[in-house]
């Protein structure tokens, strides 16, 4: 396909417009188009093309390493944007060379040894113009600004080159009508594909979130602001709760608590886990004193390792799970369980018990880089008061009135966002920013406070008849010590759940159904394991070996029979098709000596071409004389006589 005049320039200008390299695209286009008006040409050899191709390959490698080192995964887009720079020199040399094409062997090192034996005039070449045009359009797509004008420009380029190569059987009006119809269908089709892509992205991201969630440890000693952000777009169900009484919204389940913050990182100081002595088998008291039970809930979640932190209500009195081996608790209120990995169901009694230890100096610590601007902000907003509960109320009102909840933008990882920018300027963010800022503001007012993470139960499933918590219900809040009691302070605007719910996929009902069926199967499997725990099932697996052994024996016997049968058939097939002709041995010997046959070249043309190159031309003449007999043996349906077959064999062996 020939590239029309100014087509390459249009591709380069589109690339420069979309990627911001217009100042480079214009001179590149002028240089390429000038070759049509300049009559002189360079004499470029094949080895010169080899060097230029190798240089482009090395340059591409350098670009890939540089961009991926600088931009991580996003480097692929920058690599694509730079492709015209990488391959421009190769096209420039082609346009100003006498050959005006590039040998195939320049692109493939494996072909160069054979190419050097061939005559340069016989080697196949490729026109790099259309390839460079496609590379340029691809680079423009990598940097496109997602506007209707980009789609229109792409359609114009496609229509331009297709119009010049259209079939002459149809009228121009009909052709233009059909191509416009194609572009319209393409536009609305790609819009639908983009919507489908968003839905598929959510499904795939949910699967990835499932993997990350399985491998995270809520009991770790540190957490960075933004660590919950990657779960905020996932609708996967993490926790199920059965309650004897109606739960208040929101109902918080805490996984971990942290008391020291610096440079965007929360850490848990002096939070070692201590073993709890069970009162009876499968029952662990979390409170030493007898207190009234307000509610009892059964929590179902997944234990991904043999030892892991489990989500717990704030005022838990006891934990009951027959499958747990031991239970541990930290002074900051986190509960860790050891048991068999998989689905776990544990009962928790809820009362007025305070699971966290008394505050210490760490719960009041705030670094100078945060203290001064926060104190100035609180004084400016009039949030300070001698009454600590009033300070909590003032801070809560301050965030509810002057801040707005915003989902995490995947292009801007939250850890890069300044906390002070959230407090003083942007005033938009998600729960981790609200909770962290609240802790620091309360500490600035001399109120002990801790940062807590877990889940907020805000949804009831009518299908499962229980409360559920999805991955996007991951939440952060504050535990503040006021008037001798730890109380929950959640300054995140209440609209956060509705905003995240609006991002849900249309396929969510199917995903929830699959999750529920998986949960029911895990429960059934758990019950079966409890019933058959003492049964030795190893003998049952031996029955699987029987069909495997039978299949193995059948395949071995079949292979043995086929081997003997295929030998006879192969011989008959070779004789019937003429593939056992000794003439092939002569051809093979010549090619091993370096006289290679070109693609699409007949045997007669090949022998005629190499005849001047062979020292003993008489042998080539005799092969040309023997070739008609070889062809008759190969292709004549009637075959050849036994005498001719004997002559073909003897003459070929004599020449060999």
Secondary structure, 3 states (H helix, E strand, C coil): CCCCCCHHHHHHHHHHHHHCCHHHHHHHHHHHHHCCCCCCCECCCHHHHHHHHHHHHHHHHHHHHHHHHHHHHHHHHHHHHCHHHHHHHHHHHHHCECCCCEEHHHCCHHHHHHHHHCCHHHCCEECHHHHHHHHHHHHHHHCCCCCHHHHHHHHHHHHHHHHHCCCCCCCHHHHHHHHHHHHHHHHHHHHHHHHHHHHHHHHHHHHHHHHHHHCCCCCCCEEECCCCHHHCCCCCEEEEEEECCCCCCCEEEEEEEECEEECCEEECCCCCEEECCCCECCEEECCCCCCCCCEEEEEEEEECCCEEEECEECCEEEEECCCEEEEEEECCCCEEEEECCEEEEEEEEECCCCCCCCCCHHHHCCCHHHHHHHHHHHHHHCCCCCCHHHHHHHHHHHHHHHCEECCCCCCCCHHHCCHHHHHHHHCEECHHHHHHHHHHHHHHCCCCEEEEEEEEECEEECCCCEEEEEHHHEEEEEEEEECCEEEEECCCCCCHHHHHHCCCCCCHHHHHHHHHHHHHHHHHHHHHHHHCCCCCCHHHHHHHHHHHHHHHHHHHHHHHHHHHHHHHHHHHHHHHHCCCCCHHHHHHHHHHCCCCCCCCCCHHHHHHHHHHHCCCHHHHHHHHHHHHHHHHHHHCCCCCCHHHHHHHHHHHHHHC
